[in-house]
Amino acid sequence: MEPALARHPCYNEEAHHHFARMHAAVAPRCNIQCHYCNPKFDCVNESRPGVVSKIITPQEAFDKVSQIAASLPNLSVVGIAGPGDPLANPEATFDTFRLIAKAFPDIHLCLSTNGLMLPDYIDEICELGIRHVTVTLNAVDANIGSQIYAFVRYNGTLYKGKEAAALLMKRQLEGIKGLTERGILCKVNSVLIPGVNDAHLVEVTREVKKLGAFSHNIMPLILSPGSRFQKDGFRTPALEEITKVQHESSRIMPVMRHCRQCRADAVGLLGSDLSQNPEMLPPKQGYSAKQREKLQQDILSRMKQTEAGAAADWSEDEWSNAVRIAVATRGSNVINQHFGHAKEFLIYDVLERDIRLVGVRKVQAYCNGTADCSSGEEPSSPLSETLEMLKDCKMLLCSGIGKAPSERLLQAGIIPLIKKGNIDEQLLESTRYLGYFKKD
C-alpha cells in the first residue's frame, strides 16, 4: 500500500481502527447553499457533518494540534473540513496548514471542499504538501444539481437554479482532474438524497473514476434542523437504498464503507470522537516526532499482518452466502463496547476464513443512563429502531448486554454474543462456534 494511504483513517479501511485524525474548525464561511444544510444550527450532543461549537483561529488550531499530538501518538492526519468550505476561507485554511506543516512534517494534511474554488488553489495545495483532498459532488447533471443547491456565490456573483448547479459541477470536475493529474489522492463524497439523486449516483461514480478519483463515499442524507429539505419533508434513505447504490458503485471503483460523517472539529479515532469529551484524552506525554514514528510503525507492522490474510477474491454471488455480523466497538479494532452504550455498529460479512466490512450503521444508544438497561424499563423505540437497522444480521458481538435487549435480539433472529478482543479473530471464532463453517 502506498504511504499516502497507509495512515489515513478516512482513506484506508484498516487504518481507521488504529490511526487518529483531527479536524481544525477554522473555516466558517461557505460559498454555496445546499438544501440539506443549515450550518447555523449547533448541538454539542450530535455528530451532524459540519457542526462545530467554536470557530478557532489558525494559531489556536496549531496549539490544539500540539496538545493532541502530545496525547495521541497515533495522530496521523490533520484536516480542515469546515464548518463552511475551507477554500471559501483560503487565508485561514492555508495559514493553518503552513503552521502545522512546519512543526509537524510527519502529520499528513487533508482538505475537504465543495470544489467550487478548487481549480484556483491546486498550486497552493501541492506546495503545502497536502496529500489528500475530498470533494463533495452530489450530481453531474445540472437538472439534478438544481434540486440540491439553492445558490452558488462565485467571484462576487450569485447564481441560482440550473446555472448555479452547472457552474459548480464544471468547477468540481475540473478540480478533481487537476488534483489527480498532480498526483494528489482525491476521494469523492456524495450525499444520497431519495427521490433526487439516488438513481444518478452510479453515473457520478463512473465520471469521477474517469477523472482519476481514488474512492467514492456514498453517504446517507442527514437532515439539518431548519434546512430546506427538512422543512419540505424529505427523508433519510432506507438501509436497503444506500446498500443498493453502494453495491452498484463498488462494481465500478472502490467505495468507502466506514465513513462516520464526522463533525468539523472531530478528534480521535473514527467512531470515537473526543472533541466533545476532551477529558477522555490520554494524559499528555510530550511525544517527539521520533517517538510518534516508532509507535506508528508498530501499528503499520500489525496492519501488514492483517493485509497478509486479506479476503479472497470472492464473487458477489459467493458473498451472498456470507454470515452478516454486527459489532459494538469504540475503536482500535477490538470488541470493547456494551450493547446499551453503542451509537453505531460496524457490520461485517464473514465467508469461511474471509471478512469484509459492509458499512457503519448509526443508532440511538439503548441505555442513556436513566434506567436499568437490563430490566426492560427503557422505552422501546431506540431498541426497535436498532433491531430494524440490524435486521439482516445473524449475530451481534459486544462486550456486554442486558437480559431484556438480549431476548429482543433473539426474538428478531439475531444471536447476541458477549465477546472481547480482536474483531477479526472473534468474527471467525463466532461463526465456527455456531457451526456456520467447518473448523480447519
Secondary structure, 3 states (H helix, E strand, C coil): CCHHHHCCCCCCCCHHHCCEEEECCCECCCCEEECCCCCCCCCCCCCCCCCCCCCCCHHHHHHHHHHHHHHCCCEEEEEECCECCHHHCHHHHHHHHHHHHHHCCCCEEEEEECCCCHHHHHHHHHHCCCCEEEEECCCCCHHHHCCCEEEEEECCEEEEHHHHHHHHHHHHHHHHHHHHHCCCEEEEEEEECCCCCCCCHHHHHHHHHHCCCCEEEEEECCCCCCCHHHHCCCCCCCHHHHHHHHHHHHCCCCECCCCCCCCCCCEECCCCCCCCCHHHCCCCCCCCHHHHHHHHHHHHHHHHHHHHCCCCCCCHHHHCCCEEEEECCCECCEECCEHHHCCEEEEEEEECCEEEEEEEEECCCCCCCCCCCCCCCCCHHHHHHHHHHCCCCCEEEECECCHHHHHHHHHCCCEEEECCEEHHHHHHHHHHHCCCCCCC
